[in-house]
Amino acid sequence: SILNRCPENRVHIILVAQINPHFICNTLNSVIYRAQSLHEVELARTLRSFISILQVTMNIEDKICSVEQEITFINHYIEVLQFRYQFLQPVVWKVDPAAEQLRIPRMLIYPIVENSVFHGLLPKRQGGISVEIQQSGGKIAIAVTDNGVGMRPEKLEALKAHIASEEPSKQKRSIGMQNVNRRLQINGGEEK
């Protein structure tokens, strides 16, 4: 477009893009102050978690984070969901202390936890998620489990084929697991 050809316009677009997230967070902070004045503690806590989520997702520069940062992000995400789904329990974390500061692709575990919530726990309206993270021999092993509705073997096989496929998902809702797999491959891992 003509906007992108002019250097001044590109600079303007970049500067506006920096202000937009700042504006959103400041606006949400105003809502937090109002919620606190009305003694709406749960709403204020949920909005703080939402602001933390926005700050992470709007940061396109940091492609990697520590395991500890990923855990914090997911805990904020679950807090926001708990505002609507009261049955949802906090994630149970079993993390090898040696793994906490290891660097992983940002938002690597989140899509798997999200799938556990929406495809495992919500249909059952109960259950919980456990994430185990171990480090051994320079490698990291991450296991996300839930005690939700489960998955039929044929659906599991179809999911595995979809994840391994190079074809982009035709369903906008079905990108998380394939995205995780692609980012792992890009970052040098072939193991799943």
TORSE-994563 format. One line per field, with one value per residue (C-alpha): residue number from 1; z, y, x; residue in three letters. Coordinates in nm, 3 decimals. Each point is the difference from the previous one (the first is absolute). Layout:
! TORSE-994563
n = c(NUM|...) $
up = c(Z|...) $
north = c(Y|...) $
east = c(X|...) $
res = c(ala|...) $
! end
This chain:
! TORSE-994563
n = c(1|2|3|4|5|6|7|8|9|10|11|12|13|14|15|16|17|18|19|20|21|22|23|24|25|26|27|28|29|30|31|32|33|34|35|36|37|38|39|40|41|42|43|44|45|46|47|48|49|50|51|52|53|54|55|56|57|58|59|60|61|62|63|64|65|66|67|68|69|70|71|72|73|74|75|76|77|78|79|80|81|82|83|84|85|86|87|88|89|90|91|92|93|94|95|96|97|98|99|100|101|102|103|104|105|106|107|108|109|110|111|112|113|114|115|116|117|118|119|120|121|122|123|124|125|126|127|128|129|130|131|132|133|134|135|136|137|138|139|140|141|142|143|144|145|146|147|148|149|150|151|152|153|154|155|156|157|158|159|160|161|162|163|164|165|166|167|168|169|170|171|172|173|174|175|176|177|178|179|180|181|182|183|184|185|186|187|188|189|190|191|192) $
up = c(0.000|-0.034|0.381|0.010|-0.279|0.185|0.286|0.208|-0.021|0.107|0.302|0.079|-0.018|0.232|0.250|0.003|0.047|0.311|0.146|-0.060|0.254|0.251|-0.046|0.048|0.318|0.146|-0.078|0.166|0.303|0.031|0.008|0.269|0.218|-0.040|0.084|0.312|0.110|-0.029|0.194|-0.306|0.094|-0.237|-0.298|0.080|0.029|-0.328|-0.180|0.136|-0.135|-0.334|-0.021|0.063|-0.281|-0.236|0.080|-0.086|-0.317|-0.129|0.040|-0.341|0.055|0.267|-0.168|0.299|0.373|0.312|0.112|0.307|-0.219|-0.198|0.326|0.116|-0.334|0.018|0.362|-0.105|-0.288|0.233|0.246|-0.281|-0.098|0.364|-0.002|-0.237|0.077|0.379|-0.006|-0.163|0.240|-0.011|-0.199|0.212|-0.085|0.054|-0.112|0.037|0.164|-0.253|-0.279|0.130|-0.168|-0.320|-0.313|-0.215|-0.288|0.146|0.030|-0.060|0.280|-0.006|-0.313|0.149|0.329|-0.194|-0.189|0.330|0.133|-0.303|-0.134|0.321|0.300|-0.128|-0.153|0.337|0.206|0.247|0.027|0.013|-0.190|0.104|-0.168|0.067|-0.118|0.034|-0.119|-0.072|-0.210|-0.154|-0.110|0.144|0.023|0.041|0.067|0.018|0.129|0.095|0.137|-0.236|-0.254|-0.178|-0.369|-0.220|-0.160|-0.355|0.094|0.159|-0.320|-0.209|0.235|-0.028|-0.381|0.005|0.229|-0.223|-0.317|-0.170|-0.120|0.191|0.195|-0.192|0.328|0.177|0.330|-0.066|-0.015|0.351|-0.007|-0.354|0.093|0.302|-0.213|-0.273|0.252|0.164|-0.339|-0.084|0.331|-0.075|0.139|-0.194|0.302|0.113) $
north = c(0.000|0.363|0.029|-0.257|0.161|0.325|-0.033|0.263|-0.198|-0.321|0.179|0.139|-0.349|-0.138|0.283|-0.043|-0.376|0.072|0.230|-0.229|-0.270|0.271|0.161|-0.332|-0.085|0.348|-0.019|-0.341|0.136|0.267|-0.276|-0.179|0.313|0.027|-0.369|0.043|0.301|-0.220|-0.280|-0.227|-0.182|-0.294|0.229|0.211|-0.314|-0.136|0.327|0.009|-0.350|0.105|0.297|-0.236|-0.225|0.297|0.121|-0.339|-0.052|0.352|-0.040|-0.131|0.047|-0.265|-0.338|-0.196|0.014|-0.193|-0.294|0.210|0.283|-0.247|-0.137|0.352|0.073|-0.319|0.067|0.343|-0.160|-0.252|0.280|0.181|-0.317|-0.066|0.324|-0.170|-0.369|-0.022|-0.378|0.048|-0.074|0.152|-0.202|-0.245|0.058|-0.261|0.179|-0.112|0.300|-0.042|0.066|0.327|0.229|-0.200|0.192|-0.126|0.147|0.250|-0.125|-0.358|-0.169|0.236|-0.142|-0.351|0.121|0.190|-0.319|-0.187|0.261|0.033|-0.357|-0.196|0.184|0.228|-0.281|-0.177|0.323|-0.137|-0.131|0.139|0.040|-0.107|0.108|-0.180|0.152|-0.187|0.078|-0.271|-0.012|0.342|-0.086|0.101|-0.225|0.159|-0.206|0.159|-0.227|0.052|-0.220|0.128|-0.187|-0.164|-0.063|-0.288|-0.189|0.093|0.367|-0.021|-0.151|0.275|0.263|-0.152|0.002|0.361|0.106|-0.168|0.148|0.296|0.111|0.295|-0.073|0.061|0.069|0.317|-0.173|-0.285|0.166|-0.032|-0.343|0.036|0.341|-0.149|-0.279|0.240|0.234|-0.294|-0.111|0.354|0.018|-0.317|-0.281|-0.293|-0.203|0.032) $
east = c(0.000|0.100|0.029|0.280|0.202|0.058|0.254|-0.180|-0.323|0.174|0.145|-0.346|-0.154|0.268|-0.049|-0.378|0.044|0.209|-0.266|-0.299|0.102|0.094|-0.343|-0.181|0.191|-0.054|-0.371|-0.026|0.189|-0.272|-0.259|0.206|-0.001|-0.377|-0.046|0.213|-0.202|-0.312|0.178|-0.011|0.320|-0.051|-0.066|0.307|0.219|-0.138|0.072|0.356|0.054|-0.151|0.238|0.294|-0.124|-0.033|0.350|0.148|-0.205|0.066|0.375|0.102|0.373|0.062|-0.023|0.125|-0.061|0.091|-0.212|-0.081|-0.137|-0.213|-0.142|-0.089|-0.171|-0.207|-0.098|-0.130|-0.190|-0.165|-0.092|-0.182|-0.187|-0.094|-0.198|-0.246|0.056|0.001|0.055|0.339|0.285|0.349|0.253|0.198|0.367|0.271|0.313|0.358|0.175|0.283|-0.252|-0.151|0.254|0.036|-0.096|-0.287|-0.200|-0.245|-0.358|0.109|-0.195|-0.299|-0.174|0.015|-0.149|-0.266|-0.091|-0.024|-0.241|-0.226|0.005|0.052|-0.141|-0.278|-0.210|0.012|-0.030|0.255|0.351|0.348|0.324|0.347|0.322|0.326|0.328|0.328|0.349|0.253|0.314|-0.053|-0.355|-0.332|-0.306|-0.342|-0.313|-0.346|-0.276|-0.362|-0.275|-0.267|-0.210|0.293|0.043|-0.109|0.295|-0.107|-0.020|0.346|0.143|-0.164|0.147|0.349|-0.027|-0.119|0.286|0.259|-0.153|0.162|-0.344|-0.141|-0.315|-0.322|-0.176|0.109|-0.074|0.241|0.341|0.146|0.160|0.131|0.141|0.182|0.145|0.120|0.165|0.177|0.132|0.112|0.185|0.194|-0.210|-0.137|-0.112|-0.360) $
res = c(ser|ile|leu|asn|arg|cys|pro|glu|asn|arg|val|his|ile|ile|leu|val|ala|gln|ile|asn|pro|his|phe|ile|cys|asn|thr|leu|asn|ser|val|ile|tyr|arg|ala|gln|ser|leu|his|glu|val|glu|leu|ala|arg|thr|leu|arg|ser|phe|ile|ser|ile|leu|gln|val|thr|met|asn|ile|glu|asp|lys|ile|cys|ser|val|glu|gln|glu|ile|thr|phe|ile|asn|his|tyr|ile|glu|val|leu|gln|phe|arg|tyr|gln|phe|leu|gln|pro|val|val|trp|lys|val|asp|pro|ala|ala|glu|gln|leu|arg|ile|pro|arg|met|leu|ile|tyr|pro|ile|val|glu|asn|ser|val|phe|his|gly|leu|leu|pro|lys|arg|gln|gly|gly|ile|ser|val|glu|ile|gln|gln|ser|gly|gly|lys|ile|ala|ile|ala|val|thr|asp|asn|gly|val|gly|met|arg|pro|glu|lys|leu|glu|ala|leu|lys|ala|his|ile|ala|ser|glu|glu|pro|ser|lys|gln|lys|arg|ser|ile|gly|met|gln|asn|val|asn|arg|arg|leu|gln|ile|asn|gly|gly|glu|glu|lys) $
! end
